[in-house]
């Protein structure tokens, strides 16, 4: 799994491996994929959500998609001793990157490609959510902070939240402010989005 560093400028973006299962004695590793194809991956991520295939240096090391050719992109250069397929995952501010599979030979039916692409998105979302939970502050949101965030997420303004919870507007704003700080967010909207991702609110 490769993830971008989310730098604001495309020219500053980089891919980093955040998870791999290559054996230590394997002739191919995540670092080799990044060395040869990192810029191609980054450029592709900016313009397309189609899976990206490549063939290995050997003639038999091919990635084939006979019934899905029009719905994949292909890297022309043959630089690695394996073929592969990279599924782009674009999750906006949450994170962007690729889930990559490599082998000596790949023959993928369209159903498999669609299934793997969907699972790639889910895997990236799950891992990023776990990372966010690990990096979340130790302070846990109080039940009042969660209630205020939930109602704010439902579209209520502070005055309406105050009426619904039987609190003053000042108290509601205090709860929303403290939740925003605990969630390391810059504003109420970002706090609500982060609370949803972390499972505090629905």
C-alpha atoms as one frame of an Amber mdcrd trajectory, in Angstrom:
protein
   0.000   0.000   0.000   1.405   3.348  -1.072   0.115   6.669   0.244   0.822
  10.227  -0.856   2.127  12.782   1.621  -0.831  15.075   0.747   1.382  18.067
   0.020  -0.645  20.888  -1.467   1.517  21.214  -4.591   1.557  18.324  -7.087
   5.301  18.841  -7.640   5.934  18.241  -3.912   3.865  15.067  -3.614   5.638
  11.817  -2.856   4.515   8.222  -2.432   5.551   6.219   0.602   4.976   2.562
   1.375   2.830   2.253   4.498   2.206  -1.504   4.329   3.762  -4.378   2.394
   3.934  -8.149   2.553   6.911  -8.858   0.301   9.204 -11.571   1.669  12.591
 -10.269   2.775  14.438 -12.462   0.243  12.154 -11.461  -2.635  13.858  -9.912
  -5.676  11.084  -7.332  -5.867  10.114  -5.041  -3.032   8.036  -1.935  -2.505
  11.164   0.209  -2.803  11.832  -1.120  -6.322   8.273  -0.323  -7.428   8.651
   3.209  -6.061  12.072   3.635  -7.628  10.826   2.768 -11.118   7.199   3.893
 -11.152   6.656   6.477  -8.400   6.358   9.492 -10.716   4.155   7.582 -13.156
   1.881   6.582 -10.256   1.671  10.192  -9.011   0.923  11.582 -12.464  -1.734
   8.925 -13.047  -3.367   9.641  -9.675  -3.874  13.275 -10.724  -5.731  12.386
 -13.909  -7.354   8.961 -13.660  -8.979   6.449 -11.353  -8.413   3.520 -13.735
  -6.218   0.622 -12.564  -2.622   0.878 -13.774  -0.904  -2.244 -15.170   2.679
  -3.023 -16.074   4.531  -5.983 -17.564   7.788  -7.371 -16.222  11.095  -7.463
 -18.101  10.574 -11.086 -19.177   8.215 -11.848 -22.052   6.171 -14.223 -19.863
   5.803 -11.661 -17.061   2.592 -10.078 -18.263  -0.491  -8.582 -16.696  -3.484
  -9.361 -18.870  -7.063  -8.120 -18.740  -8.563  -9.557 -21.921 -12.153  -8.475
 -21.266 -11.364  -5.146 -19.587  -8.673  -3.565 -21.772 -10.504  -0.281 -22.323
 -10.858   0.274 -18.582  -7.225   0.042 -17.506  -4.108   2.107 -18.198  -0.785
   0.509 -18.976   2.797   1.531 -18.173   4.834   0.952 -21.321   8.284   0.538
 -19.801   9.272  -2.914 -18.561  11.600  -2.260 -15.619  10.782  -4.824 -12.939
  11.180  -8.618 -12.748   7.429  -8.955 -12.116   4.218  -7.658 -13.639   1.602
  -5.899 -11.563  -1.564  -3.924 -11.164  -1.984  -0.780  -9.068  -5.436   0.374
  -7.948  -5.600   4.148  -7.396  -7.488   5.234  -4.287  -8.543   8.872  -4.064
 -10.059   9.823  -0.724  -9.444  13.571  -0.834  -8.077  15.080   2.371  -8.273
  11.714   4.131  -5.591  10.281   1.868  -4.694   9.169  -1.647  -2.540   6.351
  -2.893  -2.440   2.878  -4.401  -2.998  -0.729  -3.468  -0.559  -2.771  -5.571
  -0.482  -6.461  -6.469   2.461  -8.044  -8.288   3.227 -11.531  -9.590   5.087
 -13.344 -12.333   1.867 -13.523 -14.355  -1.588 -11.972 -13.957  -4.718 -12.846
 -15.920  -7.527 -10.786 -14.419 -11.206 -10.985 -15.308 -13.227  -7.758 -15.144
 -15.189  -9.017 -12.116 -11.926  -9.544 -10.213 -10.645  -6.080 -11.141 -13.858
  -4.391  -9.980 -13.893  -6.422  -6.754 -10.234  -5.671  -5.964 -10.666  -1.974
  -6.733 -13.607  -1.722  -4.327 -11.723  -3.644  -1.647  -8.680  -1.402  -2.188
 -10.760   1.667  -1.322 -12.140  -0.017   1.790  -8.702  -1.205   2.914  -7.211
   2.271   2.529 -10.116   3.839   4.440  -9.826   1.257   7.237  -6.072   1.706
   7.662  -6.252   5.490   7.563  -9.021   5.433  10.166  -6.873   3.210  12.404
  -3.924   5.583  11.961  -6.127   8.527  12.848  -7.415   6.757  15.972  -3.842
   5.994  17.043  -2.781   9.597  16.527  -5.937  11.013  18.141  -5.416  12.829
  21.428  -5.637  10.815  24.613  -8.544  12.929  25.784 -11.827  11.207  25.059
 -14.824  13.264  24.020 -17.451  13.674  26.722 -21.048  12.607  26.129 -22.089
  16.296  25.934 -19.380  17.062  23.365 -20.490  14.074  21.299 -24.158  15.115
  21.544 -23.352  18.658  20.425 -21.201  17.418  17.547 -23.917  14.990  16.446
 -26.574  17.694  16.361 -24.212  20.114  14.616 -23.503  17.367  12.097 -27.259
  17.007  11.598 -27.339  20.664  10.523 -28.500  22.387  13.713 -26.999  25.738
  14.739 -25.871  26.445  18.295 -29.187  28.034  19.316 -31.151  24.965  18.147
 -28.726  22.596  19.856 -29.084  24.593  23.077 -32.884  24.288  22.986 -32.756
  20.567  22.203 -30.252  19.769  24.991 -31.547  22.288  27.500 -28.263  24.190
  27.610 -27.250  27.792  27.064 -25.825  28.802  23.680 -22.572  29.713  25.435
 -22.310  26.179  26.907 -23.022  24.552  23.536 -20.296  26.655  21.896 -17.920
  25.728  24.713 -18.600  22.002  24.163 -18.129  22.350  20.403 -14.908  24.314
  20.894 -13.433  21.791  23.318 -14.374  18.905  20.984 -12.713  20.745  18.096
  -9.510  21.137  20.128  -9.558  17.490  21.288  -9.997  16.331  17.690  -7.094
  18.549  16.587  -9.317  20.293  14.046  -9.240  23.847  12.759 -12.998  24.406
  12.778 -16.348  22.865  13.619 -16.847  21.342  10.156 -13.507  19.546  10.256
 -14.252  18.352  13.807 -17.573  16.878  12.667 -15.909  15.110   9.718 -13.187
  13.711  11.978 -15.715  12.610  14.607 -17.597  10.688  11.912 -14.407   8.993
  10.696 -13.418   8.072  14.245 -16.851   6.648  14.978 -17.907   9.161  17.645
 -20.966  10.230  15.647 -22.916   8.863  12.692
